[in-house]
Amino acid sequence: MPDSTRRPWTLVNFVERLDLWIDVEAPSDELRRLVTSWIFTRTDDPYQGVRREAGFPNLWFGAIPRSARGEQVVCCSYWIEDGAHRVVCDSFGTLNRPV
């Protein structure tokens, strides 16, 4: 059961970066919906299922669950600003596995 006392994280640039990924890679409608739904999970816990990138303060990266198609998987990188309680999207991209 979710903790109703926790405030959601503010998401920044996710729509713009999602639109760019869609324009460049033209994913299927199913994959677009999956990635869009995943974005909203970042409001609850932006640390879930991602890892911090070495050498970059607060940059996090991970594959989006269930987005694998053959040898490729959709990934996202973003900055977590703890003090401001914000998650700022850096990019979406389809990468070859393993990631």
C-alpha positions as CSV (number, residue, x, y, z in Angstrom):
1,M,0.0,0.0,0.0
2,P,1.5,3.4,-1.0
3,D,2.5,5.8,1.7
4,S,0.1,8.8,1.3
5,T,2.4,11.1,3.3
6,R,5.1,11.0,0.7
7,R,4.9,13.7,-1.9
8,P,5.4,12.8,-5.5
9,W,8.5,13.8,-7.4
10,T,8.2,16.5,-10.0
11,L,9.1,15.3,-13.5
12,V,10.8,17.7,-15.9
13,N,11.5,17.3,-19.7
14,F,10.1,13.8,-19.9
15,V,7.4,14.7,-22.5
16,E,9.9,16.6,-24.6
17,R,12.5,13.8,-24.6
18,L,9.8,11.2,-25.2
19,D,8.6,13.1,-28.2
20,L,12.1,13.4,-29.5
21,W,12.6,9.7,-29.1
22,I,9.4,9.0,-30.9
23,D,10.3,11.3,-33.8
24,V,13.7,9.8,-34.2
25,E,13.0,6.1,-33.7
26,A,9.3,5.8,-34.6
27,P,8.5,3.0,-32.1
28,S,5.3,1.0,-32.3
29,D,2.2,2.3,-30.5
30,E,2.5,-0.5,-28.0
31,L,6.1,0.5,-27.1
32,R,5.1,4.2,-26.9
33,R,2.3,3.3,-24.4
34,L,4.7,1.2,-22.4
35,V,7.4,3.8,-22.1
36,T,4.8,6.5,-21.4
37,S,3.3,4.5,-18.5
38,W,6.8,3.8,-17.1
39,I,7.5,7.6,-17.0
40,F,4.7,8.0,-14.4
41,T,6.4,5.4,-12.1
42,R,9.2,7.9,-11.6
43,T,6.9,10.2,-9.6
44,D,6.7,7.6,-6.8
45,D,10.3,6.3,-6.8
46,P,12.8,7.5,-9.4
47,Y,15.5,5.2,-8.0
48,Q,13.6,2.0,-8.7
49,G,15.1,-0.2,-11.3
50,V,17.9,2.2,-12.4
51,R,21.6,2.7,-11.4
52,R,23.7,5.7,-10.8
53,E,26.2,6.4,-13.6
54,A,29.8,6.6,-12.4
55,G,31.5,10.0,-12.9
56,F,28.3,12.0,-13.0
57,P,26.7,13.4,-9.9
58,N,23.0,12.4,-9.7
59,L,22.8,10.9,-13.2
60,W,20.8,7.7,-13.2
61,F,20.2,5.2,-16.1
62,G,18.2,2.1,-16.7
63,A,16.4,-0.1,-19.1
64,I,12.6,0.2,-19.1
65,P,11.0,-3.0,-18.0
66,R,9.3,-5.1,-20.8
67,S,10.6,-2.8,-23.5
68,A,13.0,-5.3,-25.0
69,R,12.4,-6.1,-28.6
70,G,14.8,-8.8,-29.9
71,E,18.3,-7.7,-29.0
72,Q,17.3,-4.1,-28.2
73,V,15.8,-2.4,-25.2
74,V,14.6,1.1,-24.5
75,C,16.6,3.0,-21.9
76,C,16.3,6.3,-20.1
77,S,18.8,8.5,-18.3
78,Y,17.8,11.3,-16.0
79,W,19.1,13.6,-13.2
80,I,17.7,13.3,-9.7
81,E,17.6,16.5,-7.8
82,D,17.0,15.5,-4.2
83,G,16.8,18.9,-2.7
84,A,14.3,20.2,-5.2
85,H,12.5,16.8,-5.3
86,R,12.7,16.8,-9.1
87,V,13.6,14.3,-11.8
88,V,15.0,15.9,-15.0
89,C,15.0,13.7,-18.1
90,D,18.2,13.6,-20.1
91,S,17.3,11.2,-22.9
92,F,15.5,8.1,-24.2
93,G,17.1,5.7,-26.5
94,T,17.0,2.2,-27.9
95,L,20.2,0.3,-27.2
96,N,21.5,-3.1,-28.0
97,R,21.7,-5.6,-25.1
98,P,23.4,-6.1,-22.8
99,V,23.0,-2.7,-21.3
